[in-house]
Amino acid sequence: MLATRPLFVLSIAFMVGIGAVAVWSSLSTPSWIGAGCAIGIVGLILIARGGRVLLAGAILAAGAAGVLRYTGSMRAGFDDISRLAPAPYARVVGFIASDPDVRTGRATFYLTPVMALTAGIAHRVSGLTSVLVSIPHKGAEFDFHDGDRVELIGSLDRTSGLSNSGQDSWAQYLARRGVWCEMHVRRPVSIVLLSGGQPNWFRLAAWRARSALLRSLRSILPRQDAAVLAGVLLGLRTDLPTDLLAAFVATGTIHILATAGLHVGILYKLVLDALTWLTAPRKAAALGTIGALWLYDLMAGGRIAVTRAVIMATIYLVGIVIERSPDILNSLGCAALIVLAFSPGQLLDTGFEASFAAVLMIALMMPVWERYWDPAVEGMRGRWPRLICRRTTELVGLTLFAQAGAAPIIARSFNVVALAGSFANLIVVPILFYLIPAGLVIAIAGIWLPSIAGVLAHWLLAGPIGFIVAVVTWAARVPAASTVIASPSVVQIAAYFTIAVFVLLRSEAWLWRTRVTKKRQTRRQ
C-alpha cells in the first residue's frame, strides 16, 4: 500500500498524530514534543533499515510529524498581540489578512498586526487577530480589502467563548487557526486606510470578481432567486430567508449552497472544455484550468471542501501536463497533507472531516458500484440508453456514498440525520450540472449587459431555481424529514466506518466470485 499509494497512507498517519494530541490535550506541550521527537527518531531508524520495516518507519515518522506540527501550531508566539490583551483602548496598525465578511450590522476579518499602542506604549507585535467592526446604521460604508494597510482603534481581548456540551468553544475554533486575540472596533470611522498596503493581486481580483457577480445576480434576478444562485455559485447564504435556509438544512441539501467538490468538478469540466473548444493546446488548457480553479477557490472564500477539491483537480491536471496518471486516493492524501501542514487544526473542523470522509467513501465504493451495474448497462441496446443509464447510476452512487461518508460527521456536529436527504438530493443535484454553468455565464454577461442577461435569467434560470426551492420546501415538510439525535461517540463513528469497509470487502469478494462463475459457465458452453 505504501509503495502504490504513499501519500494516502502517510496522510492517515499524519492525521492520527494530530488527532492523538487533540484527544489527549490535557498532557503538557513539552510531553507531546518529547513523545513526537522520540516517535520520529524511531521511525527514521526503521526507515534507514529498509526492507519490511520501511512501512512501519514511514508511518511512525508521519505520525510524529503530525504530533510536532499540531503542538507547534497551538501556541502563541512570544510577541503575539494577545500578550497585550485585555486592553480597553488600543491603536493597532496592520494588514488585512482575509476578505472582509460584511453583513448587516457588522464586518469581520483577520488582521496581521505589526504595531500596537496600548497605555501610551508602542509595541512591535505579530500573529493574527480576529477583528469585529460594528456598523450601527445602513448608511455606513465599509470599503476595505484583503492586503490593505489599516489603522484601527478599539479594544483588545483574549479569545473566549462557551460552547455546548461536547463541542468546541469559539476560542478553540480560533486557536486552530492561530488566532489568540480579538479586537472590537465600535464604529467604521475608527478604521482608517493607510498607504503602503501589500495587496495580494490574485486575491483582490477574486474579491472584485465575486463582488461583480453578486451585483449582477441581484440586478437580473428576484431577491430570493439571486440568494439561492449566490449560494450555489459562491457559497454565500446571507441573503437567504431564514425559513428557506432551515429547509435546506433539514433535508440535507445545504451542501449545494456550500461550494464543494461537486461545484469544483462542474467548473473544472466547463473551463477545460471551453479552452479545448477554443483550440488551446492540451497542456495549456490544463494550466489555464488550474488558474481558473484557484481563482474560484478564493472567490468562494477558500473553504476547506473547495480547497481540497481544487488541490485534487490541480494534481490531476498537473498529471496531464507531465503526462502521468494520478490516483484518487493519493490525490486525496496529498490534498489533506497540504491543508493540514499549513493549518493542522483544520482536522478537528466539521468541514474538513465531512469533506474528507465523503470523498474517501466515494473513492472506495464507486468502483464496486460501477462493476455491479456494468453488466446490466452493457447489455442494453443503443448508445444513448447505455449512456443515460450509466450517467444515472453514477449520479445515484455519488450522491448516496457522499451522504453516507459525511452522515456520521454531520450527526456528531449538528445532531441531525436528514432522512429525506437522499431523495431530495437525487432530484436536486442533477439540476446543478445545468444551473452552475448557465448561471455563471449569465451572471458574467450581466456585468456588462444587464438588460439582456435579465431576459436570459428569466427564461433560463428562474425555472430551475424555483424547482429546487419547491423540492426542498416540500421535502422539509415531509413527516420525519430530519431526526434529532445525540452526538455519536468516536467509537460509534469508528464502528460505522468499520462496517462500511466490511461491506466493501464482502461486495468485492461477491463480485469476484460472480465473475469467475460466469467465466466458467461461458467456457463450458
N, C-alpha and C positions, 0 to 999 in steps of 0.2 A: 504493500500500500504506500509506504514511504517513497519507494522508487517510482511509482506511477503517478501518485498524487501527493507530492511532498508538501505543497503549500496548504492543502486542506488539513492534513494530519497535524502539521506544525501550528496552524491557526487554532485548532481544537485544544492543543496543549497550552498555547498562549492564553486562551480564554479560561482554561481550568486554573492556571496560575493566578489570573486576575480574580476569578471567582473565589478562590480559596482565601485570598486576602480580604475580599469584601465580606465573606460569610463570617470569618473569624477575626473581625476587625477589632475585637476587644484586646488582642495582643498588641504589644508595643511595636512601634515602627522599627526600632533597632532589631527586634527579634525577627521581624519579617525580612529585613535587609540581610541579616546573617543567614537566615534559612535560604533565601534566594541565592546568595553567593555560594553557599555550600552545595545546593542542588545543581547550580550551574557548573561548578567545578567538577562534580561527579559526572555530569552529563558530558562535559568536554573530554574527560578522561576516557569515558566509554566510546565516544565518537573516535578518539585517536586510536583506540584499539581496533576499530573496524569490525568486519565480519558481522555476525548475527547480533552483536550488542549495539550496532550502529543505530538501529531504530530506537532502542531504549535511551541511548545517549542523546539523540536529537530531540526526543520528546521531553526528557528531563531539562535539557538546555532551554527549550522553548518555554516550558512551564516556569523555569527560573526567571527568564526574561519577562514574562508576564507579571510575576511577583515584584520584581525590581521596578518595572515601569509603573505599575499602579501605586506602589508605596512612594515612589518619587513624585508622582503627579498629585498626590493627596496632601501635600504640604505647601503652605505659603512660603514664598521666598523671604529672605531676611529684610529686603527693602520693599516688600509688598505694601501697597497703600493701606491694607487692612490694619497695619500696626498703628495708624493714626486714628482709627475709629475707637470709640464714638467721638464725633466732633460735630457739635450743633451748627458750626459755621466753618465752611471750608471753601477755598478758591482753588480749583483744580484745572490744570492745563493738560490736554492730551489729545489723542487721535481717536475718532470714532472707528470702532473695530467691527461693526456689523451694520447691516442695512436697517435703519430705524423702523420699528413697527409702530405706525401712527394709527391710533384708534380714537374713538370719541372719548374725550376727557384726559387722554394721556398719550405719551410716546415713550417707548422703551428701546434701549440699545446697549451694546457693550462698549466700554471705553478703555483704551490703553493709556493710562496716565503717565506723565513724565515729570510733573512738578505739582506740588500741593502746598498750599499756605494754610496753616492752622495755628491759632493763638499767636498770630504775628510772626511765626517762624516758617521759613520756606524749607521744604524737604524735597530731595530727589527721590522719586518713587517709581515702582514698576508694577507689573501684574495686570490684572483685568478687573474692571468694575462694572457692575450692573447698574445702569442709570435709569431712573424713572422721572420723566418730566411731566408735571401736571399741566393740563391745558384746560383752564377753567371755563372758557367760552368758545363757541364755534368760530368766531371771527379770527382767533389767534392762528397764525401760520407757523408751520414747522418745516423749514426747508433746509435740512441738513442731510448729508450723505456719508456713506462709508468712505473713510480716508480723510475727512475734513479735520483740520486742527481747530479745536474749540477751547473756550474758557467757560467753566461752569461755576456757579455759586450755589451752594446747597449744603445739606447735612450728610455726614458720613456715618454709616452704621455697619457693624459686622453682620454677616448673613445670619438669618434666623428663620424660624417658622415651624409651627407644629404640623403634624400630619395625622392621617387616620391610622388606626392600629395596623401594624404590619406593613405600612407604606413609608417611603422616604419623605423627609421634610424638604421644604424649599431650600434650606441651607445645604442639605446633602445633594440636591439636584444641581445647585450652582457649583458646589465643590468639585463635582465630577467634570465640570467644565473649566476648572482652575479659577473660579471666582470666589473670593473670600470677603468681599466688601460690596455694599450697596450705597448708592448716592441718590438722594431725593432732591430734585430741583423743583421748586414750588411754582414757578411761572416761566413761560417761554422766554421772557426778556432776560432771564438770568443765565442764558446760554448764548455766547457770542462767537461768531465765526472769526477765526484769525487767519492771517496769511501764513504760507509755508506748509500747507497741507501735503499729505503724501497719499494722493488718491490711487486706489487700485483701479486702473482704467478698465480692466476686464469686468470687475465687479460694478463699476459705475455704469458701464454700458449695459450690463444685465439689469441694473436697477432702473435705468431710463427706459429700457425696452419693456420691462414689466409695467411701469407707470403708464407708458403709452398704450399698451394693450388693455389695461384696466379702463383708461379713459375711453378707448374705442368701444369696449364692451358695454359700458354704461351709456354710451350715446346711441348705440344701434339696437339695443335690446331692452325690454322692460326690466325693472329693478330685480325682480326675483329670478328671471331667466339669466340676467347678467351675473348675479351672485352665484348661481349654480355653475355656469360655464367658467367663471373665475376660479371656482373650486376645482373643477375638472382639469383646467389647463394649468393653473398655478398653485393650487392647494390653498387658496385664500377663502376662508369661510366667514369672515367677519360681517359680511352684509346679509348672510342668510337669516331668514326668520327663525326664531327660536324653536317653534313647533316643527318646522321642516328639518332643522338640524337634528332634533331629537328623533325624528322618524328615520333619518339615515343611520343614526347610532343604533336604534332599536332593531333595525333589520340587517345590521352587519354590512351595509353598503357604504358606510362612511369612508371606506378606503378609496372610493372613486373620487372623493373630494380631498384626498390627501395624496398628492403626487407621489408615485412609487414606481416599482419596476414595470408595471403594465404601461404606464404613461411613457416611460423612457423607451420601452420596446416599440411602441407605436411611432414615436417621434424618430427613433433610430431608422425604422423602415421607411418613413416618409422622406427624411433628408437623404438617405443613401439612394433611394430610388430616384429622387429628384435630380441629384447630382449625376447619377448614371444616365438619366434621360437627357441631361444637358451635355452628354458625351464626355464627361470628365473621366480621365484615366482611373482605373480601379483603385490604385493606391492613393491617388489624390482625393477621390471620393471618400475613401476611408478616413483620411486625415481631416477632411472638411467636416465629416460627420462627428468626429471626436470633438472638434472645436464647438460645433453646434450643441452637442450634448452637455458639455461643461458650461456653456453659456446658459442653457436651460436649467442646469443644476443650481446656478446662482440665482436665476430668476425665480425659482421655486423655493428659495430660502435655504438651500443647502441641507435639506432634511436627510436623515440617515438613509432612509429607504431609497431616495433618489440618488444620493452619492454612491451607495453600494451598487445600484443598478448601472450607473454611469461608469464606475470603475470596471465592472464586469464587461460592459459593452466596449470600453476602451481596450481592455485586454484582448477581446475578440477581434477588434478592428486592427490592433497592432499586429495580431497574428496574420491578418490579411496582408499588411504592409511587409512583414518579414517572411511571409509565406510559410506559416506554421499553423497547425490545427490546435486550437485551445480546448481545454477540458472544463466543463461547467463546475465541477467540484473544486478544481484548482483555482478557477477564476473566483469562485465564492470565497475560498480560503484567502486568496490574495487580497480581495476587497476587505475582508474582515481584518486582516493584519494591518493594512494601510490605515483604516479608520481607527483601530484600537491603538496603533503605535502613536498617533497624534493625540488621541483622546481616549485613554483606556477606560475611563468611567462610563463611556457610552455602552459598555457591555451590560450595565445594570438598567439601561433605559428600555422602556417598552418598545419604542420604535425600532431599535436595533434588534432586540430579541425576536420580535414578531417577524420582521423582515428576513432575518437570517433563517429562522425556523421554517417560514413559508417557502423560501427558495430551496432550502435543503430537502423539504418534503417533496417538492416538485421534481427536483433532480433525481431523487431516489425512486419515486413512484411512477413517474411518467413513462420511463422505458418499459416497465412491466405492463402498464395500462395500454400502451400502444401495441405491444406484442400480443396482448389479449384480443384486441379488436382488429388487428391486421388481417387475419384470415377472412373475417366476415366482410371487411371493406374491399379487399382484393377480389372477392368472389362476386362483387356487384358488376353489372353490365353498364357500360357507358362511362366516359371520362368524367362528366360533370357530377353524376350521382356519387362516384367514388370520391371526388374532391370535396363535395359538400359533406358527405358522411365523415370523411377524415378530419376536416376542419371542425365539425360539430363535436366529435369525440375528443379532439384535442382541447377544445374550449371547455367542455364539461370537465375533463380531467384537471386542467389547470385551475379552474375555479374551485373544484372540490378539494384538491390537495393543498392549494394555498390557504383555504379556510381551515383545513384540518391541521396544518402546521402552525398557524397563528392562534387557533382557538384556545389552547391552554394558557398562552401568554396573555391574551386579551381577558380571559376569565380571571386570571390572577390579579391583573391590574385594575379592571373595571367591574369585576363581579357580575358579569353579564354573559349569557350564552344566547346568541341570536338564532333561534330555531328556524325562523323564516329566512335566514340569510342565504342559504344555498339556493332556494327557489328564486328569491329576488335577484341574486347575483347572476344566475343563469339567464335572466331576462334582460338585466340592465347592462352587464359587462359587454356583450356583443355590440351594443349601440356605440360604445366608446371608440371602436375601430373606425366608425364613421365620424363621430362627433368631434374627436380631438383634431384630426387633420382638417376637417371642414371648418371647425370653429377657429382654429389657428389661422388659416388662410383668410377667412372673412374678417377676423379681428385685425390682422395686419393691413388688409385693404381699407378697413375703417379708419386707420390713422390718417390716410391721405384722401380717401373718397368716402366720407361718412354716409352720404345720401345713397349711393349705390350699394354700399355694404349693408345699410339698414334694410333695403329691399331684399337683398340676398339672405340676410339673417332672418327676416320674417318668413321667407318661403323655405329656407333650408335648415334653420337651426331651431326655430320656435317649436316645431312639431316634436322632434326627438327629445328636447329638453322637457317639454310638457309631458311626454310619455314617461320619462324617467321619474319625474315628480309624482305622477299619478300612480305608478307601480310602487314606489317607495311608500307613499302615503297609504295606499291600500294595504300593503304588506304589514305596515306598522299597526294597522287596526285589527289584523287577524288575531283571534284569541291565542294567548301564549306565544306571540311572535318573538318575544325575548323573555328569558327567565333569569331572575336574580339568584345568584349562588354565592356561597362562601368562597373566599380565595383558596384555590387548591395549593397544597404544600409542594415543596420542591420534590419530595418523594413521590407524590402523586403525579406530578408532571413528568418525572423521570420514568415512572411506570407506564405512562401514556405513550411516550416515545419508544420505550422498550417493546410494547405491544405492537406499535407500528412497524418496527424493524422485524419483529417476529412474523407479522403478516406479510411483509415484503419478501422475506426469505422463503416462507411457505409458498407464496404465489409463484416465485421464480422456479422453485422445485416442481410445482404442479405443471407450469408451462413447459418446463424441460421434459418431464415425463410424457406430456401430451404430444409434444413434437416427435419424441423418439418413437412413441406408439404409432403415430401417423406414418412416419417413415417406414417402419417395419411393415405396416399394412400395405403401403404402396409397393414395397419390394415384393411382397407375396403375390400381389395382384399382377 
